[in-house]
């Protein structure tokens, strides 16, 4: 694990966000601040995509077989946790990273699957900025520690992803 920020960063009530991801906005390191939440929108999960992902990448019985899933501790078909993370990643890319001066990530510090995700669930993803730090050795960038939080239509957190990303600094001509 990488040295990360204090996990106790101030957070707002579940489902609340500081800002909406804004079409046309370009995100630089300077745009992030601790406690900030960015709402990245929502998507509804389909049974077809649960089955397709699981058959290809995580063919455990409760992800691919209705009868076995019904007899499992989950009581029915559920999405793979990796599928949930992949859907979250897509929303982070579409809602933030594609419009940022992102420079990649050295990795994740943690993933938690908190509740099963089922067909018909609508997931909303928020990007919580926990800590920011300008690079001491590379003045063109900084590091942002974040938690991505996926919440279902019932307001329950279903998955969290903790990690860090590098973002470019805002060019002087755009200040």
N, C-alpha and C positions, 0 to 999 in steps of 0.2 A: 504494500500500500504506500501511496505517496503521502508525504506530509500535507495535510489539508487544514482547512479552517475549522473553527469551532462550529460544531453541528448545531449549536444553540442559537443560530442567527434568528433574529426576529422574523416571524412569519405572520401573515394575515390569516384570517379565518379561511377554512377550506372553501375553494371555489372563488375566492376573491383574488383579483389581480391588480397590480399597479397600473399596467398598461396593456393594451391589446397590441399584438403584432400588427404593424402598420404597413400596408402595401406601399412600396416605393421608398421606405425608410432604409437607410444604410446604417448598420450597426457597427460601431467601432468600440475598442476597449473602454473609452471614456464614457460610453453610454450605459455602462453597467455599474450598479452600486449595491452594496449588501442590503438584503431584505427585499429587494425589488422582485416582483413577480410579473412575468410576461405570459399572457394568455395566448396559447397557440391554437386555439380552436378545438373542434371536436370531430369525431368520426364514429360511425356505427359499424360494429363488427358483424360480419356475416358468417353463417355456418360454412358456406363454400370456401371462404378464405381460411377458416380454422382448419378444415379438413385438408385443403391443399398444402398449407404450410406444414402441418404436422406430418402428413404422408411423406413429404420431401425431407424434413429436417428433424422431427421429434416424434416418431411413430409409436409413442406410448399409447396403450389401449384407451385411456380416458381422453385422448386427443383424436383418435381415429375410428373408434368402434362404439356405436351408440349403445349396444347391449352391455358391453364391458363397462362403459362409462356410467351407465345407469346403476350398475352393481358396485361401483367404486365409492370411495368416501366422498366424492364430489356429487354423486347422484345424477350425473348427466355429463354430456360432452362439454369440455372446457378448452380454451385456447392454451397453447403452449406458452409458458412464461417468456420464451425467446421470441415468440410471435408478438406478444404484447410489447416487448422491448423494441422489436422491429417497427411496429406501428408507431410507437412513441418517437423513434429515431426519424421516421418519415415526417412526422409532424414538426419536429424540431428543425429538420432541414428545410421543409417548405415554409415554415412560419418565421424562421430566424436565420439559420446558417446560410441559406442561399442569398440572403440580403445582408450579409455581414462581411467583415474583413477577417473571417475565420482563417486560422492557420493550422487547424488540426487539433488533435488531443493526444496527450501521452497515455491516456487510459482512464479506466473507471476505478472508483474506490469501493463501490458497492451497488448491488442490485437486490431489491426485495420485492417478492411477489406476495402481496398482502391479502388479496381476495381473488377467487377464480373469475376469469373473464369468459362470458358465454355469448353465444350468437344472440344478436339483438341488443347487446349492451352498447351504450353510447359512451365513449371515452372522451374526456376533456383533459388536455395536457397543459400544465403550467411549468414554466421555467423559473425556478427560484435562484436568484444570485445570492450565494452565501458569503463569498469573499472575493476581492479583486486585489491584484498586486502587479504593479508595473515591473517589468524586468529590470534587474540591476545591471545586466550585461548587454542587453539588446534593446536599445531605446525605441525601436520601432514596434514593440509589442508589449503585451501584458497577459497575465493569466487570470482566468475567471473560474472559481470553484462554484459549481451549481448542483442543484437537485432538480431532476425532472419528476413531476408528480402527475400520475394518471389517476383520474377520479371517474367513477361510473355515474350513471344517471341517478343513482340513489344517494350521491354525495360521499360514497365510500372510496377511500384511496385504495387502488388495486395494485399499483406498482410504483416504486420509486427507484431512480437511478442517480447515484452520486458520482460526480466526475469533475474533470477540469478540462478547460479548453484554452487555447491561445488565440488572441485576437490582435489584429494590427491596430496601431495607434492612428488617430485621425490625422491625415496630412495637414500641414500648416495652412495650405490654401483653402481647406474646407472648414477651418475653425470658426 
